[in-house]
Structures are given as C-alpha cells and as structure tokens.
Amino acid sequence: MTTDNGFIEQQIIEAVRQALTERINENLRDMRFAVSPIEYSDYCGDSAVIPSITLSSCERTDKERIVRLDAYSLTVTFSLPETPESEKYCFAYSGAVSRAIYDNSTLGGIADRVVVTGKKYLSPKKQNCGEGWSLVISLRVTVEGMGNAG
C-alpha cells in the first residue's frame, strides 16, 4: 500500500532502522560496560554491529480485516562474533531494543502500535569454531486504515 511518502513497508523498515541507530544507541551508551553501537552507513570495521531487518509478512485476522488494520511481522537479527562477552552483548541489545520500542511504540507516528513478540538467543553449536552468537527479535507492527475494504 502506498502513501504520500512511498510504501508503508518502506516507512516501517526505515523507522525501525532509525530507532535502532538513534534510541537504541542512546540506551547502549548508558550501560555500565562498553557495547558496540549499531551502524547502517557504509561502515567497514569490527567496532559496530549491523543488524538485519526483515519484513516477513502482512497478515490480518478477520476482525483486523473488518476494521482495516494491517499487521506486519518484522525480525531484527543481530549477529555477533564469538567472544567471552557475546552472550552479555546479546542481552544488552535485547534490553535496549525492548526499551526503545516501549518508549516509542508508534515509531514516530508511522504505526499505530509496535510490540516485541519474541526474542531468540542463539549460541554457537560448537565452541571456538568460528560461528558467532545471534539474537533474533520479532516485532509486530500494526497500521490502521491502510488495507483494502475487501
């Protein structure tokens, strides 16, 4: 569905990306230990994390169809190299994302509501094999009035 500023899906992804780089980096700076910031520019290096954002579906229940409410599922995936602190960093990113979504549950007015629906912490299958840690955060974004009447 398009709006004046382009597709709503693009706006949602950009709003999540902005929340990650601004609000979450602010939350990470307030922690007692150093955590790599989130970066989406043409950054090349090991001192920042670049999470992937995937819009996986737009699903609606019958009730949501009647009231013209679109519900999008997003996943934000953090991939971290294996270090002694990787598990702690996964928890730090998870807490920072949850806090940022709680503080800005409308993504600056793009959505009606955003909620964290799940968190998955994935450790390496074998220690010291080159595979890192991953954090997968699932979000549900609802947008009112964007769908078709039928």
Backbone hydrogen bonds, N-H to C=O, Kabsch-Sander energy under -0.5 kcal/mol:
donor,donor_aa,acceptor,acceptor_aa,energy
3,T,6,G,-2.4
6,G,3,T,-1.5
8,I,1,M,-2.2
11,Q,7,F,-1.8
12,I,8,I,-2.5
13,I,9,E,-2.3
14,E,10,Q,-2.5
15,A,11,Q,-2.3
16,V,12,I,-2.4
17,R,13,I,-2.5
18,Q,14,E,-2.4
19,A,15,A,-2.3
20,L,16,V,-2.4
21,T,17,R,-2.3
22,E,18,Q,-2.4
24,I,19,A,-2.2
25,N,20,L,-0.7
26,E,22,E,-1.8
27,N,23,R,-2.1
28,L,24,I,-2.5
29,R,25,N,-1.9
30,D,26,E,-1.0
31,M,28,L,-1.3
39,E,49,V,-2.2
43,Y,41,S,-0.8
49,V,37,P,-2.8
52,S,77,T,-2.2
54,T,75,T,-2.7
56,S,54,T,-0.8
56,S,73,S,-2.6
57,S,73,S,-1.1
59,E,71,A,-2.5
65,R,61,T,-2.2
66,I,62,D,-2.0
67,V,63,K,-2.0
68,R,65,R,-0.8
69,L,64,E,-3.1
70,D,68,R,-0.5
70,D,143,V,-2.9
71,A,59,E,-0.8
72,Y,70,D,-0.5
72,Y,141,V,-3.7
73,S,57,S,-2.3
74,L,72,Y,-0.5
74,L,139,L,-2.6
75,T,54,T,-2.3
76,V,137,I,-2.7
77,T,52,S,-2.6
77,T,75,T,-0.5
78,F,76,V,-0.5
78,F,135,L,-3.0
79,S,77,T,-0.5
80,L,78,F,-0.5
80,L,133,W,-3.0
83,T,81,P,-0.7
86,S,83,T,-1.3
89,Y,85,E,-2.3
90,C,86,S,-2.2
91,F,87,E,-1.8
92,A,88,K,-2.1
93,Y,89,Y,-2.9
94,S,90,C,-2.3
95,G,91,F,-2.4
96,A,92,A,-2.4
97,V,93,Y,-2.6
98,S,94,S,-2.4
99,R,95,G,-2.3
100,A,96,A,-2.3
101,I,97,V,-2.5
102,Y,98,S,-2.3
103,D,99,R,-2.5
104,N,100,A,-1.6
105,S,102,Y,-0.6
107,L,104,N,-1.5
110,I,106,T,-0.6
110,I,107,L,-0.8
111,A,106,T,-2.4
112,D,142,T,-2.8
113,R,142,T,-1.4
114,V,105,S,-1.4
115,V,140,R,-1.9
117,T,115,V,-0.6
117,T,138,S,-2.6
118,G,138,S,-1.3
120,K,136,V,-2.3
122,L,120,K,-0.6
122,L,134,S,-3.2
123,S,121,Y,-0.6
129,C,126,K,-0.9
133,W,80,L,-1.6
134,S,122,L,-2.3
135,L,78,F,-2.4
136,V,120,K,-2.6
137,I,76,V,-2.8
137,I,135,L,-0.5
138,S,118,G,-3.0
139,L,74,L,-3.2
140,R,115,V,-2.5
141,V,72,Y,-3.0
142,T,113,R,-2.7
143,V,70,D,-2.7
145,G,68,R,-3.8
146,M,143,V,-0.5
